[in-house]
Amino acid sequence: MKISAKHILVNHEHIALDLQKKLLEGVPFEELARDFSECPSSKDGGNLGEFGKGMMVPSFEKAAFQLMPGEVSGIVRTQFGFHLIKRIA
């Protein structure tokens, strides 16, 4: 099984918390990804494309696969930093 997701990667938890607030205020996920994400995917609104199990680090993968399409995760910490993940499909 494969899913599609977008993410925002930041270096500090307090930034991720601020971005969660902005999402609740209605700022589009893709806009926040372009403006704040440290990942090269930021230029594509955080789009990671399609991936299957075993292709991402375990904590990221677990969170992404638990989401329903359109849902945004809580803050997920990996060795790369702090992520907000939005499942697309």
ZIMO-V710077 format. One line per field, one symbol per residue. ss: DSSP state (H for helix, E for strand, L for the rest). phi: phi as a letter, one per 40 degrees, with the letter a starting at -180 (. if undefined). Layout:
ss->???
phi->???
This chain:
ss->LEEEEEEEEELLHHHHHHHHHHHHLLLLHHHHHHHHLLLHHHHHLLEEEEEELLLLLHHHHHHHHHLLLLLELLLEEELLEEEEEEELL
phi->.bbbababbbcbcccccccdccccchccdccccccbcccdcdcbggccgcabcgcbcdccddccccccdgcbcccbcbccibbbbbcca
